[in-house]
Amino acid sequence: MGRPAAERSRLTAQTLIGATACALLTGPEAKG
């Protein structure tokens, strides 16, 4: 992998934050 560790960790953090935000936004609505 040619990417630096810092960039990989930053992308991982963005993915986790995005997934958490999506779960928080859709969770209550999905439950009805």
C-alpha positions as CSV (number, residue, x, y, z in Angstrom):
1,M,0.0,0.0,0.0
2,G,1.4,3.3,-1.0
3,R,-0.7,5.4,1.4
4,P,0.8,6.8,4.6
5,A,-0.5,5.5,7.9
6,A,-1.9,9.0,8.7
7,E,-4.0,9.1,5.6
8,R,-5.3,5.5,6.2
9,S,-6.2,6.3,9.8
10,R,-8.0,9.5,8.7
11,L,-10.0,7.6,6.1
12,T,-10.9,5.0,8.6
13,A,-12.0,7.6,11.1
14,Q,-14.2,9.3,8.4
15,T,-15.7,5.9,7.6
16,L,-16.5,5.2,11.2
17,I,-18.0,8.6,11.8
18,G,-20.1,8.3,8.7
19,A,-21.4,4.9,9.6
20,T,-22.2,6.0,13.2
21,A,-24.0,9.1,11.9
22,C,-25.9,7.1,9.4
23,A,-26.9,4.6,12.1
24,L,-28.0,7.4,14.5
25,L,-30.1,9.1,11.8
26,T,-31.7,5.9,10.4
27,G,-32.0,3.9,13.6
28,P,-35.1,5.5,15.3
29,E,-36.8,6.0,11.9
30,A,-36.3,2.4,10.8
31,K,-37.7,1.1,14.1
32,G,-40.8,3.1,13.4
